[in-house]
């Protein structure tokens, strides 16, 4: 476009001199174009070289990240701009807006036995009520937004939610896009398959099998990396991905896939829903769930971390109470967890 404008501007000059100037300018523009593209015309990530630089910087940042569960801010109960904005909402809008799941049994699901409206219930939902009570003084001052697995980060970045409490694993890639609280649950990836299957776990028995994962999940990125590294059979089929993790259980029940890989905590709940499937083998990773928030919401991150400290310590209605109510039945024999110890906070600002 710029070259065309230059040529249009030269019309009417006439003569060889004009053509010579045009050639010189065209050459200079051609020489400068890669530089412009490498930085992006708006100073951000451009096309071509700029995209490569941005991708490379992101990859290096992920490689340099260690102990992602510790990459959070120290607890503090002080208010700040993010919390002030939440508290200043008026009337019916004075609520904490939280992205959750409504299909994860005992984590965030609609319990048909929980009143006529089948209200949301579960371990994650208990935590949301705790956060709302602390920030707004009312545990029910919450607007729940059910979001699929692959929309957790976009929902935060677009401002559709204040936070996501949805069995979301803290990892280095996600820390490039959102901020996380300290961990509130420890888990690990596991294989779920029919009891009649000869799959024995995350091992060679997955060769040639179709494996279902949720799009945008830690399970999918882990399997793709392991396959690239040669730690997972090259012919294991990772082509089946779904928006919501529970959809994998449906695919498994229909015989469309041979196995599901997901967090052991979720897999245990799904096994409790369907007695024909079971966890195969032990967890092959160690991961932590955290509350996800916007990158610049430092005051909210610190406040949530303070709430988690108090939730762990509360013997009457805290972490252990919620675990006993929602998860002990499904996890004690399969993938028992303890409340993660308060981390050594690596971020100071």
VENVENRA-V728443 format. One record per residue. N is the residue number from 1. RES is the residue in one letter. SS is DSSP state (@ for helix, = for strand, . for the rest). PHI is phi in whole degrees, 0 to 359 (* if undefined). D_CENTER is the distance of its C-alpha to the mean C-alpha in Angstrom with 2 decimals. Layout:
# VENVENRA-V728443
<<N & RES & SS & PHI & D_CENTER> <N & RES & SS & PHI & D_CENTER>>
This chain:
# VENVENRA-V728443
<<1 & X & . & * & 39.97> <2 & X & @ & 296 & 41.21> <3 & X & @ & 297 & 43.78> <4 & X & @ & 294 & 45.04> <5 & X & @ & 295 & 45.48> <6 & X & @ & 297 & 47.38> <7 & X & @ & 295 & 49.67> <8 & X & @ & 296 & 50.29> <9 & X & @ & 292 & 51.20> <10 & X & @ & 273 & 53.74> <11 & X & . & 299 & 55.62> <12 & X & . & 95 & 59.14> <13 & X & . & 293 & 59.41> <14 & X & . & 70 & 61.37> <15 & X & @ & 81 & 62.84> <16 & X & @ & 290 & 61.65> <17 & X & @ & 300 & 60.47> <18 & X & @ & 297 & 57.80> <19 & X & @ & 296 & 56.53> <20 & X & @ & 296 & 56.48> <21 & X & @ & 299 & 54.39> <22 & X & @ & 299 & 51.98> <23 & X & @ & 296 & 51.63> <24 & X & @ & 297 & 51.00> <25 & X & @ & 297 & 48.30> <26 & X & @ & 297 & 46.66> <27 & X & @ & 295 & 46.62> <28 & X & @ & 299 & 45.18> <29 & X & @ & 297 & 42.44> <30 & X & @ & 296 & 41.60> <31 & X & @ & 289 & 41.46> <32 & X & @ & 277 & 39.22> <33 & X & @ & 305 & 36.80> <34 & X & @ & 299 & 34.64> <35 & X & @ & 291 & 34.40> <36 & X & @ & 300 & 33.34> <37 & X & @ & 294 & 30.69> <38 & X & @ & 293 & 29.32> <39 & X & @ & 258 & 28.58> <40 & X & . & 86 & 27.84> <41 & X & . & 292 & 30.33> <42 & X & . & 258 & 28.42> <43 & X & . & 84 & 27.79> <44 & X & . & 256 & 24.15> <45 & X & . & 282 & 22.77> <46 & X & . & 264 & 25.47> <47 & X & . & 262 & 26.16> <48 & X & . & 60 & 27.56> <49 & X & @ & 299 & 27.81> <50 & X & @ & 298 & 25.52> <51 & X & @ & 298 & 22.57> <52 & X & @ & 296 & 23.47> <53 & X & @ & 295 & 23.68> <54 & X & @ & 296 & 20.31> <55 & X & @ & 297 & 18.72> <56 & X & @ & 295 & 20.84> <57 & X & @ & 296 & 19.94> <58 & X & @ & 296 & 16.19> <59 & X & @ & 296 & 17.06> <60 & X & @ & 295 & 19.42> <61 & X & @ & 299 & 17.08> <62 & X & @ & 294 & 14.66> <63 & X & @ & 294 & 17.88> <64 & X & @ & 281 & 19.18> <65 & X & . & 288 & 16.22> <66 & X & . & 231 & 17.23> <67 & X & . & 47 & 16.22> <68 & X & @ & 302 & 12.74> <69 & X & @ & 294 & 13.00> <70 & X & @ & 262 & 16.06> <71 & X & . & 276 & 14.84> <72 & X & . & 216 & 15.25> <73 & X & = & 262 & 18.32> <74 & X & . & 293 & 21.18> <75 & X & . & 294 & 21.75> <76 & X & . & 198 & 23.96> <77 & X & . & 261 & 25.09> <78 & X & . & 286 & 26.42> <79 & X & . & 282 & 25.68> <80 & X & . & 200 & 24.61> <81 & X & @ & 300 & 24.08> <82 & X & @ & 291 & 20.71> <83 & X & @ & 292 & 22.12> <84 & X & @ & 301 & 25.45> <85 & X & @ & 295 & 24.00> <86 & X & @ & 294 & 22.48> <87 & X & @ & 289 & 25.79> <88 & X & . & 276 & 27.90> <89 & X & . & 296 & 26.79> <90 & X & . & 247 & 29.86> <91 & X & @ & 59 & 30.92> <92 & X & @ & 292 & 28.58> <93 & X & @ & 275 & 25.85> <94 & X & . & 281 & 25.91> <95 & X & . & 219 & 22.76> <96 & X & = & 277 & 19.31> <97 & X & = & 262 & 16.95> <98 & X & = & 230 & 13.87> <99 & X & = & 277 & 11.27> <100 & X & = & 221 & 11.67> <101 & X & . & 259 & 12.45> <102 & X & . & 239 & 16.16> <103 & X & = & 234 & 16.59> <104 & X & = & 264 & 15.39> <105 & X & . & 305 & 18.77> <106 & X & . & 72 & 19.30> <107 & X & . & 251 & 15.76> <108 & X & = & 208 & 15.65> <109 & X & = & 206 & 18.48> <110 & X & = & 271 & 21.69> <111 & X & . & 272 & 24.47> <112 & X & . & 295 & 27.74> <113 & X & . & 265 & 29.71> <114 & X & . & 255 & 28.18> <115 & X & . & 87 & 30.60> <116 & X & . & 294 & 31.72> <117 & X & . & 267 & 28.59> <118 & X & . & 49 & 26.29> <119 & X & . & 295 & 24.15> <120 & X & = & 295 & 20.60> <121 & X & = & 211 & 20.72> <122 & X & . & 132 & 19.02> <123 & X & @ & 298 & 17.65> <124 & X & @ & 297 & 14.59> <125 & X & @ & 293 & 17.12> <126 & X & @ & 302 & 19.56> <127 & X & @ & 296 & 17.31> <128 & X & @ & 300 & 16.82> <129 & X & @ & 299 & 20.62> <130 & X & @ & 296 & 21.20> <131 & X & @ & 294 & 19.32> <132 & X & @ & 296 & 21.20> <133 & X & @ & 298 & 24.44> <134 & X & @ & 291 & 24.16> <135 & X & @ & 278 & 23.33> <136 & X & @ & 246 & 25.40> <137 & X & . & 77 & 27.81> <138 & X & . & 214 & 27.03> <139 & X & . & 297 & 24.55> <140 & X & . & 263 & 24.79> <141 & X & . & 278 & 24.13> <142 & X & = & 226 & 20.78> <143 & X & = & 252 & 19.82> <144 & X & = & 279 & 17.26> <145 & X & = & 236 & 15.41> <146 & X & = & 286 & 14.28> <147 & X & . & 231 & 11.43> <148 & X & . & 288 & 10.48> <149 & X & @ & 305 & 7.40> <150 & X & @ & 280 & 7.64> <151 & X & @ & 250 & 8.32> <152 & X & @ & 297 & 5.68> <153 & X & @ & 289 & 5.78> <154 & X & @ & 304 & 9.40> <155 & X & @ & 297 & 10.40> <156 & X & @ & 287 & 9.99> <157 & X & @ & 296 & 11.65> <158 & X & . & 278 & 14.28> <159 & X & . & 77 & 15.19> <160 & X & . & 287 & 15.02> <161 & X & . & 223 & 13.62> <162 & X & . & 280 & 14.27> <163 & X & = & 197 & 11.18> <164 & X & = & 238 & 8.61> <165 & X & . & 237 & 9.84> <166 & X & . & 206 & 8.55> <167 & X & . & 38 & 8.59> <168 & X & . & 260 & 5.10> <169 & X & = & 286 & 6.17> <170 & X & . & 281 & 7.19> <171 & X & . & 215 & 8.14> <172 & X & @ & 295 & 10.41> <173 & X & @ & 299 & 9.05> <174 & X & @ & 292 & 6.09> <175 & X & @ & 294 & 9.05> <176 & X & . & 287 & 10.88> <177 & X & . & 248 & 9.18> <178 & X & . & 221 & 8.47> <179 & X & = & 260 & 10.31> <180 & X & = & 241 & 9.68> <181 & X & . & 286 & 12.46> <182 & X & . & 296 & 14.33> <183 & X & . & 297 & 13.34> <184 & X & . & 242 & 14.58> <185 & X & = & 200 & 14.51> <186 & X & = & 252 & 15.20> <187 & X & = & 209 & 14.76> <188 & X & . & 188 & 14.84> <189 & X & = & 291 & 14.68> <190 & X & = & 219 & 17.79> <191 & X & = & 260 & 19.83> <192 & X & = & 243 & 20.94> <193 & X & = & 208 & 24.17> <194 & X & = & 301 & 27.40> <195 & X & . & 301 & 29.80> <196 & X & . & 281 & 32.40> <197 & X & . & 286 & 30.40> <198 & X & . & 270 & 31.62> <199 & X & . & 293 & 28.12> <200 & X & . & 249 & 28.14> <201 & X & . & 151 & 24.67> <202 & X & . & 276 & 22.66> <203 & X & . & 207 & 25.88> <204 & X & @ & 296 & 28.43> <205 & X & @ & 288 & 28.69> <206 & X & @ & 273 & 25.62> <207 & X & . & 300 & 27.80> <208 & X & . & 74 & 28.44> <209 & X & . & 263 & 26.12> <210 & X & = & 269 & 23.65> <211 & X & = & 243 & 20.20> <212 & X & = & 259 & 17.63> <213 & X & = & 222 & 13.83> <214 & X & = & 274 & 11.14> <215 & X & . & 300 & 10.43> <216 & X & . & 77 & 7.23> <217 & X & . & 268 & 6.88> <218 & X & @ & 296 & 7.84> <219 & X & @ & 302 & 11.14> <220 & X & @ & 296 & 11.94> <221 & X & @ & 295 & 11.51> <222 & X & @ & 294 & 13.45> <223 & X & @ & 295 & 16.10> <224 & X & @ & 297 & 16.60> <225 & X & @ & 292 & 17.13> <226 & X & @ & 296 & 19.40> <227 & X & @ & 293 & 21.33> <228 & X & @ & 295 & 21.88> <229 & X & @ & 277 & 23.07> <230 & X & . & 86 & 25.32> <231 & X & . & 269 & 23.77> <232 & X & . & 228 & 23.12> <233 & X & . & 310 & 25.98> <234 & X & . & 297 & 26.21> <235 & X & . & 265 & 27.18> <236 & X & . & 292 & 24.27> <237 & X & = & 269 & 23.03> <238 & X & = & 257 & 19.29> <239 & X & = & 285 & 20.04> <240 & X & = & 266 & 18.94> <241 & X & = & 235 & 15.43> <242 & X & = & 226 & 14.74> <243 & X & . & 295 & 12.63> <244 & X & . & 243 & 12.41> <245 & X & . & 300 & 12.56> <246 & X & @ & 299 & 15.86> <247 & X & @ & 299 & 17.41> <248 & X & @ & 295 & 17.61> <249 & X & @ & 297 & 19.93> <250 & X & @ & 297 & 22.05> <251 & X & @ & 300 & 22.36> <252 & X & @ & 294 & 23.41> <253 & X & @ & 296 & 25.90> <254 & X & . & 277 & 27.35> <255 & X & . & 77 & 27.90> <256 & X & . & 279 & 25.95> <257 & X & . & 226 & 23.95> <258 & X & . & 264 & 25.09> <259 & X & = & 202 & 22.05> <260 & X & = & 237 & 18.44> <261 & X & = & 241 & 16.03> <262 & X & = & 202 & 13.22> <263 & X & = & 301 & 12.70> <264 & X & @ & 302 & 16.27> <265 & X & @ & 296 & 15.73> <266 & X & @ & 288 & 14.76> <267 & X & @ & 299 & 17.40> <268 & X & @ & 297 & 19.97> <269 & X & @ & 293 & 19.54> <270 & X & @ & 290 & 19.97> <271 & X & @ & 296 & 22.98> <272 & X & @ & 290 & 24.37> <273 & X & @ & 281 & 24.26> <274 & X & . & 228 & 26.06> <275 & X & . & 290 & 28.82> <276 & X & . & 270 & 29.24> <277 & X & = & 241 & 26.06> <278 & X & = & 204 & 25.21> <279 & X & = & 287 & 23.08> <280 & X & = & 246 & 24.62> <281 & X & . & 77 & 24.90> <282 & X & . & 272 & 23.02> <283 & X & . & 297 & 19.46> <284 & X & . & 249 & 19.27> <285 & X & . & 219 & 16.47> <286 & X & . & 238 & 15.78> <287 & X & = & 222 & 12.33> <288 & X & = & 226 & 11.40> <289 & X & = & 274 & 9.41> <290 & X & . & 220 & 9.21> <291 & X & . & 276 & 9.51> <292 & X & = & 261 & 7.55> <293 & X & = & 219 & 10.34> <294 & X & . & 295 & 12.04> <295 & X & . & 301 & 13.13> <296 & X & . & 263 & 16.73> <297 & X & . & 270 & 16.59> <298 & X & @ & 300 & 18.19> <299 & X & @ & 295 & 20.40> <300 & X & @ & 289 & 17.73> <301 & X & @ & 299 & 15.75> <302 & X & @ & 298 & 19.16> <303 & X & @ & 294 & 20.14> <304 & X & @ & 298 & 17.21> <305 & X & @ & 296 & 17.96> <306 & X & @ & 294 & 21.56> <307 & X & @ & 298 & 20.83> <308 & X & @ & 294 & 19.07> <309 & X & @ & 301 & 22.19> <310 & X & @ & 289 & 24.40> <311 & X & @ & 294 & 22.47> <312 & X & @ & 296 & 22.85> <313 & X & @ & 281 & 26.51> <314 & X & . & 286 & 27.41> <315 & X & . & 279 & 29.41> <316 & X & . & 271 & 30.36> <317 & X & . & 223 & 27.27> <318 & X & . & 260 & 24.36> <319 & X & @ & 305 & 21.78> <320 & X & @ & 295 & 24.46> <321 & X & @ & 297 & 25.81> <322 & X & @ & 293 & 22.56> <323 & X & @ & 299 & 22.06> <324 & X & @ & 298 & 25.68> <325 & X & @ & 286 & 25.48> <326 & X & @ & 253 & 22.41> <327 & X & . & 243 & 21.53> <328 & X & @ & 301 & 24.70> <329 & X & @ & 295 & 26.27> <330 & X & @ & 265 & 23.63> <331 & X & @ & 248 & 22.50> <332 & X & . & 302 & 25.65> <333 & X & . & 266 & 27.12> <334 & X & . & 241 & 24.12> <335 & X & . & 211 & 21.23> <336 & X & . & 304 & 22.37> <337 & X & . & 236 & 20.30> <338 & X & . & 243 & 21.56> <339 & X & . & 297 & 20.07> <340 & X & . & 302 & 18.76> <341 & X & . & 295 & 21.44> <342 & X & . & 306 & 20.94> <343 & X & . & 283 & 19.76> <344 & X & . & 275 & 21.86> <345 & X & . & 292 & 20.17> <346 & X & . & 271 & 20.22> <347 & X & = & 266 & 19.67> <348 & X & . & 247 & 22.73> <349 & X & . & 204 & 22.04>>
